[in-house]
Each structure stands twice: as C-alpha cells, then as structure tokens.
C-alpha cells in the first residue's frame, strides 16, 4: 500500500468515524472535534481523489472542507 492509499484510508476513517459518533450521540455536529475531524478527513480524501483523478469525489470533498472551515470561522466569532 502506497502513501496515497494510506492518506485515502485515513481520510475515509476520519469522515465516517465522525459521522458514526455523531449518529450514535457521542459527539455533536456543532462541536470543534467533529468539525476538525471532518476538515482533516476532507483534506486527506481530497488529496487521495486528486491523485486518482476522480474529479466528482474531489469536488465533494473540497466543498466538505470549505463547509468545515466556514463552521470553524463561525465558532471563532
């Protein structure tokens, strides 16, 4: 397994893990840890999708990252 594949798996686990914790009431979707997990997961998965030229997936993840950044900026006010 090369570094790009590892990056993709880590990004996937972060996004899915955060969602799992949220759905099961362990973490709130408005919490900083949830937002940061999605931000990092989205960045890592964007790198993976870019490397594999899967443009639709990359667009989804770039938007995911911008949503997380916007949420963090609102938390900082």
N, CA, C and O atoms as a Tinker XYZ file with bonds, in Angstrom:
   308  protein
     1  N      0.860000   -1.176000    0.000000    73     2
     2  CA     0.000000    0.000000    0.000000    64     1     3
     3  C      0.904000    1.236000    0.000000    63     2     4     5
     4  O      1.805000    1.352000    0.831000    81     3
     5  N      0.660000    2.151000   -0.932000    73     3     6
     6  CA     1.488000    3.354000   -1.005000    64     5     7
     7  C      0.910000    4.475000   -0.140000    63     6     8     9
     8  O     -0.182000    4.338000    0.413000    81     7
     9  N      1.630000    5.562000   -0.027000    73     7    10
    10  CA     1.254000    6.670000    0.857000    64     9    11
    11  C     -0.095000    7.291000    0.465000    63    10    12    13
    12  O     -0.864000    7.693000    1.338000    81    11
    13  N     -0.384000    7.373000   -0.827000    73    11    14
    14  CA    -1.658000    7.950000   -1.267000    64    13    15
    15  C     -2.825000    7.091000   -0.791000    63    14    16    17
    16  O     -3.849000    7.616000   -0.354000    81    15
    17  N     -2.672000    5.789000   -0.876000    73    15    18
    18  CA    -3.730000    4.886000   -0.408000    64    17    19
    19  C     -3.922000    5.032000    1.104000    63    18    20    21
    20  O     -5.054000    5.031000    1.587000    81    19
    21  N     -2.837000    5.155000    1.841000    73    19    22
    22  CA    -2.919000    5.330000    3.291000    64    21    23
    23  C     -3.623000    6.639000    3.627000    63    22    24    25
    24  O     -4.469000    6.684000    4.520000    81    23
    25  N     -3.272000    7.703000    2.910000    73    23    26
    26  CA    -3.926000    9.006000    3.097000    64    25    27
    27  C     -5.420000    8.880000    2.837000    63    26    28    29
    28  O     -6.230000    9.409000    3.599000    81    27
    29  N     -5.788000    8.190000    1.775000    73    27    30
    30  CA    -7.204000    7.996000    1.449000    64    29    31
    31  C     -7.948000    7.235000    2.530000    63    30    32    33
    32  O     -9.065000    7.603000    2.894000    81    31
    33  N     -7.335000    6.173000    3.047000    73    31    34
    34  CA    -7.978000    5.389000    4.100000    64    33    35
    35  C     -8.122000    6.186000    5.393000    63    34    36    37
    36  O     -9.148000    6.096000    6.066000    81    35
    37  N     -7.111000    6.954000    5.737000    73    35    38
    38  CA    -7.197000    7.769000    6.953000    64    37    39
    39  C     -8.311000    8.807000    6.815000    63    38    40    41
    40  O     -9.106000    8.999000    7.735000    81    39
    41  N     -8.364000    9.476000    5.659000    73    39    42
    42  CA    -9.431000   10.447000    5.414000    64    41    43
    43  C    -10.804000    9.815000    5.508000    63    42    44    45
    44  O    -11.717000   10.380000    6.110000    81    43
    45  N    -10.948000    8.643000    4.914000    73    43    46
    46  CA   -12.223000    7.925000    4.960000    64    45    47
    47  C    -12.605000    7.584000    6.393000    63    46    48    49
    48  O    -13.743000    7.805000    6.807000    81    47
    49  N    -11.657000    7.045000    7.147000    73    47    50
    50  CA   -11.942000    6.664000    8.534000    64    49    51
    51  C    -12.316000    7.867000    9.397000    63    50    52    53
    52  O    -13.181000    7.766000   10.267000    81    51
    53  N    -11.667000    8.997000    9.156000    73    51    54
    54  CA   -11.996000   10.201000    9.931000    64    53    55
    55  C    -13.419000   10.666000    9.641000    63    54    56    57
    56  O    -14.180000   10.949000   10.566000    81    55
    57  N    -13.779000   10.747000    8.366000    73    55    58
    58  CA   -15.115000   11.230000    7.992000    64    57    59
    59  C    -16.192000   10.266000    8.475000    63    58    60    61
    60  O    -17.162000   10.682000    9.108000    81    59
    61  N    -16.026000    8.998000    8.180000    73    59    62
    62  CA   -17.022000    8.001000    8.572000    64    61    63
    63  C    -17.059000    7.841000   10.095000    63    62    64    65
    64  O    -18.129000    7.675000   10.681000    81    63
    65  N    -15.897000    7.892000   10.722000    73    63    66
    66  CA   -15.845000    7.786000   12.179000    64    65    67
    67  C    -16.573000    8.928000   12.870000    63    66    68    69
    68  O    -17.319000    8.710000   13.825000    81    67
    69  N    -16.358000   10.138000   12.389000    73    67    70
    70  CA   -17.039000   11.296000   12.969000    64    69    71
    71  C    -18.552000   11.181000   12.780000    63    70    72    73
    72  O    -19.326000   11.488000   13.687000    81    71
    73  N    -18.957000   10.743000   11.612000    73    71    74
    74  CA   -20.391000   10.569000   11.335000    64    73    75
    75  C    -20.980000    9.494000   12.257000    63    74    76    77
    76  O    -22.059000    9.683000   12.819000    81    75
    77  N    -20.282000    8.383000   12.409000    73    75    78
    78  CA   -20.732000    7.309000   13.288000    64    77    79
    79  C    -20.907000    7.817000   14.719000    63    78    80    81
    80  O    -21.928000    7.554000   15.354000    81    79
    81  N    -19.918000    8.540000   15.221000    73    79    82
    82  CA   -20.011000    9.073000   16.582000    64    81    83
    83  C    -21.163000   10.059000   16.719000    63    82    84    85
    84  O    -21.845000   10.081000   17.743000    81    83
    85  N    -21.379000   10.863000   15.702000    73    83    86
    86  CA   -22.476000   11.826000   15.724000    64    85    87
    87  C    -23.830000   11.125000   15.726000    63    86    88    89
    88  O    -24.700000   11.458000   16.531000    81    87
    89  N    -24.008000   10.184000   14.854000    73    87    90
    90  CA   -25.279000    9.466000   14.753000    64    89    91
    91  C    -25.596000    8.709000   16.046000    63    90    92    93
    92  O    -26.762000    8.559000   16.412000    81    91
    93  N    -24.564000    8.240000   16.726000    73    91    94
    94  CA   -24.762000    7.499000   17.968000    64    93    95
    95  C    -24.735000    8.375000   19.223000    63    94    96    97
    96  O    -24.673000    7.871000   20.344000    81    95
    97  N    -24.784000    9.698000   19.014000    73    95    98
    98  CA   -24.903000   10.629000   20.131000    64    97    99
    99  C    -23.653000   10.804000   20.960000    63    98   100   101
   100  O    -23.729000   11.293000   22.087000    81    99
   101  N    -22.509000   10.420000   20.438000    73    99   102
   102  CA   -21.254000   10.535000   21.190000    64   101   103
   103  C    -20.554000   11.864000   20.965000    63   102   104   105
   104  O    -19.708000   12.269000   21.762000    81   103
   105  N    -20.903000   12.539000   19.885000    73   103   106
   106  CA   -20.266000   13.813000   19.550000    64   105   107
   107  C    -21.296000   14.660000   18.804000    63   106   108   109
   108  O    -22.030000   14.149000   17.958000    81   107
   109  N    -21.346000   15.938000   19.114000    73   107   110
   110  CA   -22.298000   16.834000   18.460000    64   109   111
   111  C    -21.722000   17.352000   17.148000    63   110   112   113
   112  O    -20.518000   17.578000   17.030000    81   111
   113  N    -22.591000   17.535000   16.175000    73   111   114
   114  CA   -22.139000   18.017000   14.864000    64   113   115
   115  C    -21.651000   19.458000   14.923000    63   114   116   117
   116  O    -20.992000   19.926000   13.995000    81   115
   117  N    -21.960000   20.151000   15.982000    73   115   118
   118  CA   -21.503000   21.538000   16.129000    64   117   119
   119  C    -20.243000   21.654000   16.985000    63   118   120   121
   120  O    -19.756000   22.757000   17.235000    81   119
   121  N    -19.715000   20.510000   17.434000    73   119   122
   122  CA   -18.531000   20.553000   18.298000    64   121   123
   123  C    -17.258000   20.740000   17.464000    63   122   124   125
   124  O    -17.181000   20.328000   16.306000    81   123
   125  N    -16.282000   21.364000   18.083000    73   123   126
   126  CA   -14.988000   21.585000   17.424000    64   125   127
   127  C    -14.336000   20.259000   17.009000    63   126   128   129
   128  O    -13.841000   20.169000   15.885000    81   127
   129  N    -14.314000   19.227000   17.863000    73   127   130
   130  CA   -13.700000   17.963000   17.420000    64   129   131
   131  C    -14.365000   17.365000   16.179000    63   130   132   133
   132  O    -13.683000   16.842000   15.297000    81   131
   133  N    -15.683000   17.444000   16.114000    73   131   134
   134  CA   -16.397000   16.912000   14.945000    64   133   135
   135  C    -16.023000   17.698000   13.689000    63   134   136   137
   136  O    -15.739000   17.112000   12.644000    81   135
   137  N    -16.026000   18.993000   13.794000    73   135   138
   138  CA   -15.708000   19.842000   12.644000    64   137   139
   139  C    -14.258000   19.623000   12.205000    63   138   140   141
   140  O    -13.988000   19.490000   11.012000    81   139
   141  N    -13.333000   19.585000   13.153000    73   139   142
   142  CA   -11.921000   19.370000   12.809000    64   141   143
   143  C    -11.689000   17.998000   12.182000    63   142   144   145
   144  O    -10.904000   17.864000   11.242000    81   143
   145  N    -12.368000   16.986000   12.700000    73   143   146
   146  CA   -12.238000   15.645000   12.133000    64   145   147
   147  C    -12.707000   15.634000   10.688000    63   146   148   149
   148  O    -12.064000   15.026000    9.832000    81   147
   149  N    -13.817000   16.296000   10.408000    73   147   150
   150  CA   -14.310000   16.386000    9.039000    64   149   151
   151  C    -13.380000   17.214000    8.156000    63   150   152   153
   152  O    -13.184000   16.896000    6.983000    81   151
   153  N    -12.815000   18.265000    8.717000    73   151   154
   154  CA   -11.882000   19.106000    7.965000    64   153   155
   155  C    -10.649000   18.300000    7.554000    63   154   156   157
   156  O    -10.280000   18.276000    6.380000    81   155
   157  N    -10.024000   17.653000    8.509000    73   155   158
   158  CA    -8.817000   16.865000    8.212000    64   157   159
   159  C     -9.154000   15.691000    7.292000    63   158   160   161
   160  O     -8.426000   15.417000    6.338000    81   159
   161  N    -10.248000   15.009000    7.578000    73   159   162
   162  CA   -10.668000   13.901000    6.718000    64   161   163
   163  C    -10.928000   14.357000    5.299000    63   162   164   165
   164  O    -10.531000   13.686000    4.346000    81   163
   165  N    -11.592000   15.497000    5.149000    73   163   166
   166  CA   -11.874000   16.045000    3.821000    64   165   167
   167  C    -10.612000   16.427000    3.072000    63   166   168   169
   168  O    -10.508000   16.194000    1.868000    81   167
   169  N     -9.654000   17.009000    3.771000    73   167   170
   170  CA    -8.374000   17.372000    3.135000    64   169   171
   171  C     -7.651000   16.114000    2.660000    63   170   172   173
   172  O     -7.187000   16.045000    1.522000    81   171
   173  N     -7.562000   15.126000    3.542000    73   171   174
   174  CA    -6.855000   13.893000    3.182000    64   173   175
   175  C     -7.543000   13.176000    2.027000    63   174   176   177
   176  O     -6.879000   12.695000    1.108000    81   175
   177  N     -8.860000   13.105000    2.070000    73   175   178
   178  CA    -9.570000   12.422000    0.992000    64   177   179
   179  C     -9.498000   13.224000   -0.306000    63   178   180   181
   180  O     -9.520000   12.643000   -1.390000    81   179
   181  N     -9.413000   14.550000   -0.209000    73   179   182
   182  CA    -9.226000   15.373000   -1.416000    64   181   183
   183  C     -7.880000   15.074000   -2.068000    63   182   184   185
   184  O     -7.785000   15.007000   -3.294000    81   183
   185  N     -6.853000   14.898000   -1.266000    73   183   186
   186  CA    -5.528000   14.542000   -1.787000    64   185   187
   187  C     -5.619000   13.207000   -2.526000    63   186   188   189
   188  O     -5.110000   13.065000   -3.638000    81   187
   189  N     -6.269000   12.240000   -1.897000    73   187   190
   190  CA    -6.427000   10.916000   -2.496000    64   189   191
   191  C     -7.179000   10.993000   -3.831000    63   190   192   193
   192  O     -6.743000   10.420000   -4.829000    81   191
   193  N     -8.302000   11.702000   -3.838000    73   191   194
   194  CA    -9.105000   11.776000   -5.063000    64   193   195
   195  C     -8.381000   12.558000   -6.159000    63   194   196   197
   196  O     -8.532000   12.246000   -7.340000    81   195
   197  N     -7.607000   13.557000   -5.785000    73   195   198
   198  CA    -6.807000   14.291000   -6.766000    64   197   199
   199  C     -5.771000   13.368000   -7.409000    63   198   200   201
   200  O     -5.581000   13.378000   -8.625000    81   199
   201  N     -5.112000   12.580000   -6.578000    73   199   202
   202  CA    -4.075000   11.677000   -7.082000    64   201   203
   203  C     -4.646000   10.641000   -8.043000    63   202   204   205
   204  O     -3.953000   10.180000   -8.950000    81   203
   205  N     -5.903000   10.277000   -7.845000    73   203   206
   206  CA    -6.544000    9.278000   -8.698000    64   205   207
   207  C     -7.428000    9.899000   -9.779000    63   206   208   209
   208  O     -8.104000    9.187000  -10.522000    81   207
   209  N     -7.418000   11.205000   -9.860000    73   207   210
   210  CA    -8.188000   11.934000  -10.878000    64   209   211
   211  C     -9.671000   11.593000  -10.849000    63   210   212   213
   212  O    -10.310000   11.482000  -11.895000    81   211
   213  N    -10.212000   11.429000   -9.662000    73   211   214
   214  CA   -11.654000   11.190000   -9.514000    64   213   215
   215  C    -12.302000   12.528000   -9.152000    63   214   216   217
   216  O    -12.598000   12.817000   -7.992000    81   215
   217  N    -12.503000   13.316000  -10.183000    73   215   218
   218  CA   -12.897000   14.717000  -10.022000    64   217   219
   219  C    -14.224000   14.908000   -9.284000    63   218   220   221
   220  O    -14.294000   15.786000   -8.423000    81   219
   221  N    -15.267000   14.149000   -9.565000    73   219   222
   222  CA   -16.512000   14.375000   -8.809000    64   221   223
   223  C    -16.316000   14.174000   -7.303000    63   222   224   225
   224  O    -16.831000   14.954000   -6.502000    81   223
   225  N    -15.577000   13.138000   -6.918000    73   223   226
   226  CA   -15.299000   12.919000   -5.499000    64   225   227
   227  C    -14.450000   14.039000   -4.925000    63   226   228   229
   228  O    -14.642000   14.443000   -3.778000    81   227
   229  N    -13.522000   14.539000   -5.711000    73   227   230
   230  CA   -12.679000   15.622000   -5.229000    64   229   231
   231  C    -13.514000   16.876000   -4.981000    63   230   232   233
   232  O    -13.323000   17.558000   -3.974000    81   231
   233  N    -14.432000   17.181000   -5.885000    73   231   234
   234  CA   -15.280000   18.362000   -5.707000    64   233   235
   235  C    -16.093000   18.237000   -4.418000    63   234   236   237
   236  O    -16.185000   19.192000   -3.647000    81   235
   237  N    -16.679000   17.071000   -4.186000    73   235   238
   238  CA   -17.453000   16.861000   -2.957000    64   237   239
   239  C    -16.584000   17.112000   -1.728000    63   238   240   241
   240  O    -17.027000   17.761000   -0.780000    81   239
   241  N    -15.373000   16.612000   -1.735000    73   239   242
   242  CA   -14.510000   16.760000   -0.568000    64   241   243
   243  C    -13.968000   18.164000   -0.402000    63   242   244   245
   244  O    -13.780000   18.617000    0.727000    81   243
   245  N    -13.715000   18.857000   -1.481000    73   243   246
   246  CA   -13.290000   20.258000   -1.370000    64   245   247
   247  C    -14.432000   21.086000   -0.778000    63   246   248   249
   248  O    -14.197000   21.939000    0.078000    81   247
   249  N    -15.647000   20.843000   -1.221000    73   247   250
   250  CA   -16.809000   21.530000   -0.646000    64   249   251
   251  C    -16.928000   21.164000    0.832000    63   250   252   253
   252  O    -17.201000   22.031000    1.662000    81   251
   253  N    -16.726000   19.896000    1.167000    73   251   254
   254  CA   -16.758000   19.413000    2.555000    64   253   255
   255  C    -15.771000   20.206000    3.412000    63   254   256   257
   256  O    -16.091000   20.608000    4.531000    81   255
   257  N    -14.575000   20.423000    2.878000    73   255   258
   258  CA   -13.539000   21.179000    3.589000    64   257   259
   259  C    -13.979000   22.627000    3.789000    63   258   260   261
   260  O    -13.815000   23.176000    4.878000    81   259
   261  N    -14.534000   23.249000    2.754000    73   259   262
   262  CA   -14.984000   24.638000    2.890000    64   261   263
   263  C    -16.123000   24.765000    3.892000    63   262   264   265
   264  O    -16.194000   25.757000    4.618000    81   263
   265  N    -17.008000   23.787000    3.945000    73   263   266
   266  CA   -18.080000   23.801000    4.938000    64   265   267
   267  C    -17.478000   23.741000    6.340000    63   266   268   269
   268  O    -17.907000   24.477000    7.230000    81   267
   269  N    -16.501000   22.883000    6.541000    73   267   270
   270  CA   -15.856000   22.767000    7.858000    64   269   271
   271  C    -15.126000   24.056000    8.229000    63   270   272   273
   272  O    -15.189000   24.497000    9.377000    81   271
   273  N    -14.441000   24.657000    7.272000    73   271   274
   274  CA   -13.739000   25.918000    7.538000    64   273   275
   275  C    -14.740000   27.009000    7.917000    63   274   276   277
   276  O    -14.504000   27.772000    8.854000    81   275
   277  N    -15.846000   27.080000    7.199000    73   275   278
   278  CA   -16.882000   28.067000    7.499000    64   277   279
   279  C    -17.443000   27.848000    8.905000    63   278   280   281
   280  O    -17.655000   28.803000    9.652000    81   279
   281  N    -17.678000   26.590000    9.258000    73   279   282
   282  CA   -18.198000   26.287000   10.602000    64   281   283
   283  C    -17.185000   26.699000   11.671000    63   282   284   285
   284  O    -17.572000   27.235000   12.709000    81   283
   285  N    -15.917000   26.462000   11.437000    73   283   286
   286  CA   -14.888000   26.865000   12.410000    64   285   287
   287  C    -14.813000   28.380000   12.539000    63   286   288   289
   288  O    -14.635000   28.908000   13.637000    81   287
   289  N    -14.950000   29.068000   11.430000    73   287   290
   290  CA   -14.910000   30.535000   11.460000    64   289   291
   291  C    -16.099000   31.078000   12.258000    63   290   292   293
   292  O    -15.954000   32.047000   13.004000    81   291
   293  N    -17.260000   30.465000   12.105000    73   291   294
   294  CA   -18.448000   30.903000   12.867000    64   293   295
   295  C    -18.243000   30.629000   14.348000    63   294   296   297
   296  O    -18.686000   31.413000   15.188000    81   295
   297  N    -17.580000   29.535000   14.678000    73   295   298
   298  CA   -17.302000   29.208000   16.088000    64   297   299
   299  C    -16.336000   30.222000   16.700000    63   298   300   301
   300  O    -16.391000   30.487000   17.901000    81   299
   301  N    -15.458000   30.784000   15.879000    73   299   302
   302  CA   -14.457000   31.725000   16.372000    64   301   303
   303  C    -14.991000   33.103000   16.665000    63   302   304   305
   304  O    -14.310000   33.906000   17.302000    81   303
   305  N    -16.196000   33.397000   16.214000    73   303   306
   306  CA   -16.778000   34.743000   16.439000    64   305   307
   307  C    -17.276000   34.910000   17.822000    63   306   308
   308  O    -17.789000   35.974000   18.169000    81   307
